[in-house]
């Protein structure tokens, strides 16, 4: 599921939308408005996801969606930023973010992680939670090392006129 391409969306949360409306919007974005088992699975965790949204976990830590295609990161705006909306990027995705074997990782406050993991596990194998301070969903050190190893620079070629 690991893919180098990353797509980012920024969704307006509270007070523009309450947490349930925000999750519904995210579900619509991920399912591209289609009904079916994927949508049903996402909606089955609405209560848990709404609680995470209420805690403002996806303000700085992304909801990460991995699939056959690009990785999708979803952040939320809150308070004045949500009202203003100028930093929002809520347009439709140019790919199916739930294509193939997909998985979603929700950021979660550390104090809530145990109950959130239990609640999600009871509803879905594909939707999990992680400590919102973990590096998942942003460039990890391993990704950085790989990128550095893949990059080579020939100074003699660069300095040729």
PLY file of the C-alpha trace (Angstrom):
ply
format ascii 1.0
element vertex 161
property float x
property float y
property float z
element edge 160
property int vertex1
property int vertex2
end_header
0.00 0.00 0.00
2.95 2.33 0.40
3.04 4.90 -2.35
5.29 7.92 -2.78
2.48 10.16 -4.04
0.54 12.02 -1.36
-2.68 13.97 -1.77
-3.77 16.43 0.91
-7.21 17.76 1.78
-8.12 20.27 4.47
-11.71 20.07 5.72
-13.59 22.72 7.66
-14.57 21.39 11.09
-16.15 23.08 14.10
-17.88 25.49 14.26
-18.50 25.45 10.48
-19.64 21.80 10.79
-20.19 19.78 13.93
-18.12 16.62 14.32
-20.80 14.31 12.87
-21.25 16.56 9.81
-17.46 16.73 9.40
-17.15 12.92 9.44
-20.05 12.67 6.96
-18.23 15.12 4.69
-14.99 13.11 4.95
-16.89 9.88 4.21
-18.42 11.52 1.13
-14.98 12.68 0.02
-13.46 9.21 0.45
-16.34 7.32 -1.15
-16.78 9.91 -3.89
-20.45 10.08 -2.96
-21.05 6.40 -3.75
-23.01 4.12 -1.48
-21.97 0.54 -0.75
-19.90 -1.53 1.69
-17.00 0.96 1.91
-19.34 3.80 2.84
-21.17 1.53 5.30
-17.88 0.60 6.97
-16.84 4.25 7.30
-20.25 5.19 8.67
-20.10 2.32 11.18
-17.30 4.14 13.02
-19.01 7.55 12.91
-19.36 7.82 16.69
-15.71 7.07 17.35
-14.50 9.24 14.47
-16.72 12.11 15.63
-15.20 11.89 19.09
-11.71 12.19 17.58
-12.87 15.17 15.50
-14.33 16.80 18.63
-10.90 16.45 20.29
-9.42 18.33 17.27
-6.92 15.51 16.70
-6.79 16.01 12.90
-5.86 19.68 13.25
-2.13 18.92 13.17
-2.09 15.13 12.69
-3.62 13.82 9.48
-6.26 11.19 8.98
-4.22 8.94 6.68
-5.81 6.86 3.95
-3.70 4.28 2.14
-4.81 2.35 -0.92
-3.56 1.04 -4.24
-3.14 4.64 -5.41
-1.81 7.76 -3.71
-1.81 8.16 0.06
-4.42 10.69 1.15
-3.95 12.94 4.18
-6.93 14.78 5.60
-6.55 17.61 8.10
-9.29 19.67 9.73
-9.61 23.36 10.39
-11.17 24.56 13.65
-12.39 27.74 15.28
-11.74 30.96 13.31
-9.91 29.03 10.58
-12.99 26.86 10.02
-15.26 29.90 9.86
-12.95 31.78 7.49
-12.32 28.70 5.34
-9.63 30.32 3.21
-7.16 27.50 4.00
-9.71 24.76 3.24
-9.19 22.41 0.32
-12.36 20.38 0.10
-12.51 19.61 -3.61
-13.07 16.08 -4.86
-10.11 13.74 -5.06
-8.77 12.88 -8.50
-8.39 9.22 -7.56
-10.34 6.57 -5.65
-8.81 6.74 -2.15
-10.39 3.39 -1.25
-9.16 1.47 -4.30
-7.81 -2.03 -3.71
-6.67 -2.94 -0.21
-7.32 0.26 1.70
-6.74 1.28 5.30
-7.39 4.39 7.36
-5.42 5.58 10.37
-7.13 8.11 12.64
-5.04 10.35 14.89
-6.10 10.11 18.52
-5.15 11.77 21.82
-2.95 9.36 23.80
-5.36 9.31 26.76
-8.20 8.04 24.52
-6.17 5.64 22.39
-6.97 2.39 24.23
-10.76 2.77 24.13
-10.73 4.17 20.59
-8.67 1.20 19.33
-11.08 -1.25 21.02
-14.14 0.52 19.62
-12.70 0.66 16.09
-11.58 -2.98 16.18
-15.14 -4.03 17.00
-16.39 -2.28 13.85
-13.60 -2.52 11.27
-10.28 -4.18 10.49
-9.31 -1.43 8.04
-9.88 1.62 10.25
-7.41 1.99 13.10
-6.19 4.67 15.49
-2.72 5.87 16.40
-1.27 8.30 18.90
-1.67 11.70 17.27
1.91 12.58 18.19
3.33 9.66 16.18
5.04 10.36 12.85
2.69 8.19 10.74
1.14 10.21 7.97
4.06 12.59 7.73
7.44 11.86 6.31
9.00 9.36 8.69
12.72 8.97 9.26
12.65 5.76 7.27
11.05 7.59 4.32
13.66 10.33 4.65
16.51 7.81 4.63
15.04 6.09 1.56
14.65 9.41 -0.24
18.25 10.32 0.62
19.47 6.94 -0.61
17.53 7.38 -3.86
19.01 10.83 -4.44
22.41 11.19 -6.00
24.16 14.36 -7.00
27.00 14.56 -9.49
28.82 17.82 -8.72
31.04 17.61 -11.81
27.95 17.44 -14.06
26.31 20.25 -12.09
29.33 22.53 -12.38
29.73 22.09 -16.14
28.75 25.20 -18.06
0 1
1 2
2 3
3 4
4 5
5 6
6 7
7 8
8 9
9 10
10 11
11 12
12 13
13 14
14 15
15 16
16 17
17 18
18 19
19 20
20 21
21 22
22 23
23 24
24 25
25 26
26 27
27 28
28 29
29 30
30 31
31 32
32 33
33 34
34 35
35 36
36 37
37 38
38 39
39 40
40 41
41 42
42 43
43 44
44 45
45 46
46 47
47 48
48 49
49 50
50 51
51 52
52 53
53 54
54 55
55 56
56 57
57 58
58 59
59 60
60 61
61 62
62 63
63 64
64 65
65 66
66 67
67 68
68 69
69 70
70 71
71 72
72 73
73 74
74 75
75 76
76 77
77 78
78 79
79 80
80 81
81 82
82 83
83 84
84 85
85 86
86 87
87 88
88 89
89 90
90 91
91 92
92 93
93 94
94 95
95 96
96 97
97 98
98 99
99 100
100 101
101 102
102 103
103 104
104 105
105 106
106 107
107 108
108 109
109 110
110 111
111 112
112 113
113 114
114 115
115 116
116 117
117 118
118 119
119 120
120 121
121 122
122 123
123 124
124 125
125 126
126 127
127 128
128 129
129 130
130 131
131 132
132 133
133 134
134 135
135 136
136 137
137 138
138 139
139 140
140 141
141 142
142 143
143 144
144 145
145 146
146 147
147 148
148 149
149 150
150 151
151 152
152 153
153 154
154 155
155 156
156 157
157 158
158 159
159 160
